[in-house]
């Protein structure tokens, strides 16, 4: 297995406000996980790397749905299915869809001056969380899956670094 080391990107330098810190860390994690998936080889990128069935492409596909649900108000009827990309989707398709979703979510967040206010586009099946809660949840969710992606990518082709 060839070793393809990547440059390690340190945590971001952000502004001092709570909003700048939360958004800075979320954007950092979003960038890291997209980089982990981008350029990963087929079919390994969608092959389960662990007994649970988790695969690298599925993690990014799932996070796309989490972003869309949390910030864009889209309802997800089957969360388990979000962990598998469609067979016709290429790595580039899934990465582009994730980046587009992040862009749309950031447009929503740009209009949120009060972290205590509800997310402007809540899911139709539950009350809107605060913007603070939503940002913290996405940091936790993205960070957890970025860690999974680190391991899966290293198993695929030896690429390391964040």
C-alpha positions in Angstrom: 0.0 0.0 0.0 1.7 3.3 -1.1 1.9 6.0 1.4 0.4 9.3 0.2 1.0 11.7 3.0 -0.9 14.9 2.9 0.0 18.2 4.4 -1.4 18.5 7.9 -3.7 21.6 8.2 -3.7 23.0 11.8 -6.9 24.2 13.4 -8.1 27.5 12.1 -7.3 30.9 13.4 -10.7 32.6 13.8 -11.9 35.9 15.0 -12.8 36.3 18.7 -16.6 36.3 18.6 -18.5 33.2 19.3 -20.0 33.2 15.8 -16.5 33.5 14.2 -15.1 30.7 16.3 -18.0 28.3 15.6 -18.3 29.0 11.9 -14.5 28.9 11.5 -14.2 25.5 13.1 -17.2 24.2 11.1 -15.8 25.4 7.8 -12.4 23.9 8.7 -13.9 20.5 9.3 -16.0 20.8 6.2 -12.9 21.4 4.1 -11.0 18.6 5.8 -13.6 15.9 5.1 -14.1 17.0 1.5 -10.4 16.8 1.0 -10.3 13.3 2.5 -12.9 12.1 -0.1 -11.7 14.1 -3.1 -9.5 12.0 -5.3 -10.1 8.7 -3.5 -10.0 5.8 -5.9 -13.0 3.7 -7.1 -14.2 1.2 -6.0 -12.4 1.4 -2.7 -14.1 4.8 -1.9 -17.4 3.0 -1.6 -16.2 -0.3 -0.2 -16.9 -0.9 3.5 -13.7 -0.4 5.4 -15.2 -1.8 8.7 -17.8 -4.4 9.7 -20.5 -1.8 10.1 -20.4 -1.1 6.4 -19.1 2.4 6.7 -17.4 3.7 3.5 -15.6 6.9 2.7 -18.0 8.1 0.0 -21.0 7.3 2.2 -19.7 9.5 5.0 -19.6 12.5 2.8 -23.0 11.7 1.3 -24.4 11.4 4.8 -23.0 14.8 5.9 -24.6 16.4 2.8 -28.0 15.2 4.1 -27.1 16.4 7.7 -26.3 19.9 6.4 -29.4 20.0 4.2 -31.6 18.9 7.1 -30.1 21.1 9.7 -29.7 24.4 7.8 -31.9 24.0 4.7 -34.9 22.4 6.5 -35.0 19.3 4.3 -36.7 16.2 5.7 -34.8 12.9 5.6 -37.0 9.9 5.7 -34.2 7.2 6.0 -31.0 8.3 7.7 -29.4 4.8 7.2 -29.7 5.1 3.4 -27.8 8.4 3.5 -24.6 6.5 4.3 -24.5 5.1 0.7 -24.0 7.2 -2.4 -25.9 6.2 -5.5 -24.0 3.8 -7.7 -24.1 6.3 -10.6 -22.5 9.1 -8.4 -18.8 9.6 -8.9 -16.5 10.8 -6.2 -16.5 14.2 -8.0 -20.3 14.3 -8.0 -20.6 13.6 -4.2 -17.8 16.1 -3.3 -19.4 18.8 -5.6 -22.8 18.2 -4.1 -21.4 18.5 -0.6 -19.5 21.7 -1.4 -22.7 23.2 -3.0 -24.7 22.2 0.1 -22.1 23.9 2.3 -22.3 27.0 0.2 -26.1 27.1 0.5 -26.0 26.4 4.3 -23.5 29.3 4.6 -25.8 31.6 2.8 -28.5 30.8 5.4 -26.0 31.3 8.2 -24.8 34.6 6.8 -28.3 35.9 7.7 -28.2 34.7 11.3 -26.8 37.4 13.6 -28.2 36.0 16.8 -26.9 32.6 17.8 -29.8 32.2 20.2 -32.4 32.6 17.5 -34.0 29.6 15.8 -32.5 28.3 12.6 -34.5 30.1 9.9 -35.3 27.0 7.9 -36.3 24.3 10.4 -37.2 20.8 9.5 -41.0 20.4 9.1 -41.2 17.5 11.6 -39.6 19.2 14.6 -39.1 22.5 16.4 -36.2 24.7 15.1 -33.0 24.5 17.2 -31.0 27.6 17.9 -28.3 28.6 15.5 -25.8 28.0 18.3 -27.1 24.4 18.8 -27.1 23.7 15.0 -23.5 25.0 14.6 -22.3 23.0 17.6 -24.1 19.8 16.3 -22.6 20.2 12.9 -19.1 20.6 14.4 -19.6 17.5 16.4 -21.1 15.5 13.5 -18.6 16.6 10.9 -15.6 16.2 13.3 -16.7 12.7 14.2 -17.1 11.6 10.6 -13.9 13.4 9.6 -12.1 11.1 12.1 -13.7 8.1 10.5 -12.7 9.4 7.1 -9.1 9.7 8.3 -9.0 6.0 9.1 -10.9 4.9 6.0 -8.7 6.9 3.6 -5.5 5.6 5.2 -6.8 2.1 4.8 -7.6 2.7 1.1 -4.3 4.3 -0.1 -2.2 5.3 2.9 -3.1 9.0 2.6 -2.9 10.7 6.0 -3.1 14.2 7.4 -6.0 16.6 7.8 
